[in-house]
Amino acid sequence: MSRPRAEARLGTTISEKWTLERLLGVGGMAAVYAARHKIGRVDAIKILHPEVAATPGWVERFEREARAANLFKHPGAVEVRDLGALEDGVPCLVMELVEGETLGERRRREGIESSDVLRFMDELLDVLAAAHDKGIIHRDIKPDNLVIDSMGHLRVLDFGIARLPGTQATKSGTAMGTASYMPPEQLRGDGVDPRADIFAVGATMFRLLTGRALHEAESDAELIFKMGTTAAPRLAEVDATLSPELCAVVDRAVSFRREDRYPDARTMQVDIRAVREGRAPPYATEQASPPTAREGRQGSTNGPTENGSGAVEPTLSLPEITPATATAPKAETTPTGATPIADVAVTLVDVPAPATIRVSTRSVRVRRILLGAVAVPFLLAGLLLLSTQIALETSGRGNWVGWTLVVLVLLPGFALAGAAWRVGPGADALRAALRVARTRQGRVNALDLATDTSLSVDEAEEVLRALVRKGACRALTDGGKKVYAFSDLEG
């Protein structure tokens, strides 16, 4: 939904209770408003975009967010107050309005001192400990989900993809979260436990302290592969000015194997408080002792190895991780500083089985080679005639016949070269794209198609563009990422 369409709702009343007064932000999945209740209280209301509400699973996510936020009480967790719906049935969520800025915005604006990072993480771990005690795993901890309120305290947003006790929130082989903050097991779609949140806290600290992610990559695919197969760098290697005690805490939290991380939020909180007081973190210090001094860390030669911080570094690659992403954008923050409290950047990462749909691109390559082979002689001859004609003009012997000949030779060359560039994918590739779209609820991107077929990402993008030209799908922008939406999957 565009911002003008979202602003058109201003002044309307929901459920005869809340009047929408301000648009706080518009994201890829929902718009967030400041709304005044008829008794005078101001709340935040998140309204799902109509096209998203029609997508399976997102209404359930709204309801899960409300349940998760109310299964435990903590002053650091944003309160969800009600569920409702517009007249057209589009669901909405009523929440406590938090005025402030996210940790991500604070870092980008002025940076955050390490002492403040420790204080905020102390408060965050207190919230997570309370949630974990109730069996709730947040699964999307990151700087843009953590708001500094008007009193300077940290508030935790968006339990919309939280795993609730006694539930399986996502299907096997599907992971939800934001790739830069997700542990390897979450990226693979394996079961997660509270240590997934511990990893995200460590990744958040790494970002706030260094200004960079655990792994830098030029594409989503490369990032996900690195996060799923490569241990995080030691914090001291990225910023040698940070204290060894602080580095030990972060390194422990982002250990590749979950067994090497903090066992729970309270244990990490104890270490955080020790560092704040100028003491060595007890758990990280004990775990960093030589392997021979600890049970279960000896003898393995076919598995992970020590990376120097006591954490385990993987030595085996994970070739089946070829995930697909579709990222919803962060909600915008208004100049007033009011942060949309639950419309956040959420990355859905599907980790399917290895490609099973074989697609041949041989015919496309053959046509391109043939057209290119015909184009090359025309272009070479045209360039030779052009250089000759320029020389004749320089000596005063040029004429219009020569220039006409140059044009007549070069034009077919350029036309053939253009045709070679525009050769479209074969029918088998188009059929494969439709099959993949059916399995992904009609919304795919190039990485999805490449993941489920033998196509490369570039070839998949070309196939999808061809389907747009044929009218089989529409190209949309979702959080800065191109996504192709199929309305009719029977063709």
ABEGO torsion letter per residue (X at the ends): XBAAAAAAABGBBBGGABBBABBABBBAABBBBBBBBAAGBBBBBBBBBAAAAABBGAAAAAAAAAAAAAABBBAABBBBABBBBBAAGBBBBBBBBBBEBBAAAAAAAAEBBAAAAAAAAAAAAAAAAAAAAAGBBAGABBAAABBBBAAGBBBBBGAAABBBBGBBABBBGBBBEBAAABBAAAAAGBBBBAAAAAAAAAAAAAAAAAGBBABBBABAAAAAAAAAABBBBBAAAABAABBAAAAAAAAAAABABAAABBABAAAAAAAAAAAAAGBBBAAAAAAABBAAABBGABGBAABBBBAGAGBBBBABBBAABBBBBBBBBBBBBBAAGBBBAABBBBBBBBBBBBBABBBBAAAAAAAAAAAAAAAAAAAAAAAAAAAAAAAAAAAGABBAAAAAAAAAAAAAAAAAAAAAAABBBBAAAAAAAAAAAAAAGGBBBAAAAAAABABBAAAAAAAAAAAAAAGABBBBBBGGBBBBBBABAAX
